[in-house]
């Protein structure tokens, strides 16, 4: 009888722990214990990813999604002190917090997301690429090309697809050149699936000077209807296969981006190819 009671007690304990764990693991951070705190002070630290130096005087945005909220909202925008820190006081908890770069000094990279439950204080660290490199571009998994100006169709069903620019390989998007090349401008519309803060763009054509781009523009939108141009520039005719980076004068935010190639380096080459297109 004693052994049976112990087994029942152990089973009940495991059941309670399982329910407690499940209640804390969903997206809203459901913890309804009245003994937990309702606000917390959040300390944020910025460090360089390359050498782990603290980064002072860098602007950062803090977005929060409290329990019961469907979307993130900006709750704080601040600058790190000389020790690479700043503090957000009285943050509602439980909460899901996202840190994003809001400074064009460095590439933004992917945001940092953490769940803050019922503690009085919490800390988060954002590591920043201080030098641009291909790894600086945001993760493009799940992004989608919604529209494009043209593509060159062949019997190979995976060749020249606009979506190839979102893949980390050497496949390309190639505009149409059958029966006479489709002329400039050439463009792509990309859905990033959620609003992101952008500090610049990066692109790479394939390792040949076949259809080199000279003039280009980038636009951002929240609804794929109303567009704001955030940059219009020209890129040099460089060694084929090199990355070109276009840094914004101030951060831009939106869910959709439009890339527009406006002019060629070689007027006789009205088509373009594009191997990769990224945001940082």
Secondary structure, DSSP 8 states (H G I E B T S, - for coil): -HHHHHHHHHHHHHHHHHHHHHHHHSTT-----TTS-SEEEEEEEEEETTT--B--S-EEEEEEEETT-SS-EEEEEEE--TTSEEEEEEEESSEEEEEEE--TTS---S-EEEEE-S-SEEEEEEEE-SS--GGGS---TT-EEEEES-----S-TTTT-GGGGGSSSS--EE---TTS---S-EEEEEEEEEEEEEEEEEEE--SS-TT-EEEEEEEEESSSSS-EEEEEEE----STT-EEEEEEEEEEEEEEEEEEEEEESSTT----EESEEEE-
